[in-house]
């Protein structure tokens, strides 16, 4: 059990670093949503299924969808 939790924490770290390194905004949002999804799995392992469901619904799904819609609608002015 402790190995699984440690592995998920390492995956969260990798996802967070990837989200900050990616130059493409859509890729960064997807990596951040992955971090939130892994956090919801960790909450479930820690016997908090209600918090896990809220994190998955709001943190991973809704926030990522809003960011992706905003990025797609924004106009880019490149030189």
C-alpha positions as CSV (number, residue, x, y, z in Angstrom):
1,X,0.0,0.0,0.0
2,X,2.8,2.4,0.9
3,X,4.5,1.6,-2.4
4,X,1.4,2.5,-4.4
5,X,1.0,5.8,-2.6
6,X,4.6,6.6,-3.1
7,X,4.4,5.8,-6.7
8,X,1.3,8.1,-7.1
9,X,3.1,10.9,-5.3
10,X,6.1,10.5,-7.7
11,X,3.7,10.5,-10.7
12,X,2.1,13.7,-9.3
13,X,5.6,15.4,-9.1
14,X,6.4,14.3,-12.7
15,X,3.0,15.7,-13.9
16,X,3.5,19.0,-12.1
17,X,7.0,19.4,-13.4
18,X,5.7,18.5,-16.9
19,X,2.9,21.0,-16.6
20,X,5.4,23.8,-15.8
21,X,7.8,22.9,-18.6
22,X,5.5,22.3,-21.5
23,X,5.4,25.2,-24.0
24,X,2.0,24.3,-25.5
25,X,-0.8,25.5,-23.2
26,X,-3.2,22.6,-24.0
27,X,-0.5,20.1,-23.0
28,X,0.2,22.0,-19.8
29,X,-3.5,21.9,-18.9
30,X,-3.8,18.2,-19.6
31,X,-0.7,17.6,-17.4
32,X,-2.3,19.7,-14.6
33,X,-5.5,17.8,-14.9
34,X,-3.5,14.5,-14.6
35,X,-2.0,15.8,-11.4
36,X,-5.5,16.6,-10.1
37,X,-6.8,13.1,-11.1
38,X,-3.9,11.5,-9.3
39,X,-4.7,13.6,-6.2
40,X,-8.2,12.3,-6.3
41,X,-6.9,8.7,-6.4
42,X,-4.7,9.5,-3.4
43,X,-7.8,10.9,-1.5
44,X,-9.6,7.7,-2.3
45,X,-6.7,5.6,-0.9
46,X,-6.8,7.8,2.2
47,X,-10.4,6.8,2.9
48,X,-12.0,10.1,1.7
49,X,-14.2,9.1,-1.3
50,X,-16.3,12.2,-1.1
51,X,-13.2,14.5,-1.4
52,X,-11.9,12.2,-4.2
53,X,-15.1,12.6,-6.2
54,X,-15.2,16.3,-5.7
55,X,-11.5,16.6,-6.7
56,X,-12.0,14.5,-9.8
57,X,-15.1,16.4,-10.9
58,X,-14.0,19.9,-10.2
59,X,-10.2,19.8,-10.2
60,X,-9.6,17.4,-13.1
61,X,-12.7,17.8,-15.3
62,X,-14.3,21.2,-14.9
63,X,-11.2,23.2,-14.4
64,X,-9.4,21.6,-17.4
65,X,-12.5,22.1,-19.6
66,X,-12.7,25.8,-18.7
67,X,-9.0,26.3,-19.3
68,X,-9.1,24.5,-22.7
69,X,-12.2,26.5,-23.8
70,X,-10.5,29.7,-22.8
71,X,-7.2,28.8,-24.6
72,X,-9.0,27.8,-27.8
73,X,-11.1,31.1,-27.8
74,X,-8.2,33.4,-27.1
75,X,-6.6,35.0,-30.1
76,X,-2.8,34.8,-30.4
77,X,-0.8,37.6,-31.8
78,X,2.6,36.2,-32.8
79,X,5.4,38.2,-34.4
